[in-house]
Amino acid sequence: MKKFTYPLSDNDIQTLMDALAVMVNVIPDSDLFPPETIDLALFYSEQIVETFSSHNTNISRNMLQTLYMALTVADGIISGDIPADEESKKICQNSVFGILKLLPVFDEYFGA
């Protein structure tokens, strides 16, 4: 397994937290992913919040996949491909530069 070595800044972590918040709000009521995927994403989202809240950036592959999913959902909201409420759209627009910065980092890690 490839090691995630990208040094996350405080701004990166805030962007990821915003993307997680939006994802947790948007995906439970959607048909974007299978129910099992949604359940796992919600589970790992909680772990990520706990990890980042303790100022730890040592995150597992499952958490990285969840962050990648959150960035992808946020990007889909920005592009209009994924429907979302106005608050989620606003959060994504406010984080657009961070999202666009981090997506290629995660694309490279996951070999997309």
C-alpha positions in Angstrom: 0.0 0.0 0.0 1.3 3.4 -0.9 2.0 5.7 2.0 0.2 9.0 2.2 2.9 11.5 2.7 1.3 14.8 1.8 1.7 17.2 4.7 -1.7 18.5 5.6 -1.8 22.2 6.6 -4.3 23.7 9.0 -6.2 25.1 5.9 -6.2 21.6 4.3 -7.6 20.1 7.5 -10.3 22.8 7.6 -11.2 22.1 3.9 -11.4 18.4 4.6 -13.6 19.0 7.7 -15.9 21.2 5.6 -16.1 18.5 2.9 -16.9 15.9 5.5 -19.6 18.0 7.0 -21.2 18.5 3.6 -20.9 14.8 2.7 -22.4 13.7 6.0 -25.3 16.1 5.3 -25.8 15.1 1.6 -25.2 11.4 1.2 -27.6 9.8 3.7 -30.6 10.8 1.7 -29.1 10.2 -1.7 -28.7 7.3 -4.0 -25.2 8.4 -4.9 -23.6 5.3 -3.2 -24.8 1.9 -2.0 -26.1 1.9 1.6 -23.1 0.0 2.9 -20.7 2.6 1.4 -22.7 5.4 3.1 -22.6 3.6 6.4 -18.9 3.1 6.2 -18.3 6.7 5.2 -20.4 8.0 8.1 -18.5 5.7 10.5 -15.1 6.8 9.3 -16.2 10.4 9.2 -16.6 10.3 13.0 -13.2 8.8 13.4 -11.6 11.5 11.2 -13.2 14.2 13.3 -11.9 12.7 16.5 -8.4 12.3 14.9 -8.2 15.8 13.5 -9.7 17.2 16.8 -6.8 15.8 18.7 -4.4 17.4 16.2 -3.3 14.1 14.8 -2.8 13.7 11.1 -2.0 10.0 11.2 -5.0 8.6 9.3 -5.8 5.1 8.0 -6.4 4.2 4.4 -10.1 3.8 5.2 -10.2 7.4 6.5 -8.3 8.6 3.5 -10.9 6.9 1.2 -13.6 8.7 3.2 -11.8 12.0 2.8 -11.5 11.4 -0.9 -15.1 10.6 -1.2 -16.0 13.8 0.7 -13.8 15.9 -1.7 -15.4 14.2 -4.7 -18.9 14.9 -3.3 -18.0 18.5 -2.6 -16.5 18.9 -6.1 -19.8 17.4 -7.6 -21.8 19.9 -5.6 -19.6 22.8 -6.9 -20.0 21.6 -10.5 -23.8 21.1 -10.0 -23.6 17.4 -10.7 -24.7 16.6 -7.1 -27.8 18.3 -5.7 -27.4 19.8 -2.3 -29.1 22.3 0.0 -28.0 26.0 0.0 -25.9 25.7 3.1 -23.9 22.8 1.7 -23.4 24.7 -1.6 -22.2 27.7 0.3 -19.7 25.7 2.3 -18.4 24.1 -0.9 -18.1 27.5 -2.6 -16.2 28.9 0.4 -13.8 25.9 0.2 -13.5 25.7 -3.5 -9.8 26.5 -3.7 -8.8 24.0 -1.0 -11.0 21.3 -2.6 -9.4 21.9 -6.0 -6.0 21.8 -4.4 -6.5 18.6 -2.5 -8.4 16.6 -5.2 -5.3 15.9 -7.3 -3.3 14.9 -4.2 -5.9 12.2 -3.4 -6.3 11.3 -7.1 -2.6 10.6 -7.2 -2.7 8.6 -4.0 -5.6 6.4 -5.2 -4.2 6.2 -8.7 -7.1 7.9 -10.4 
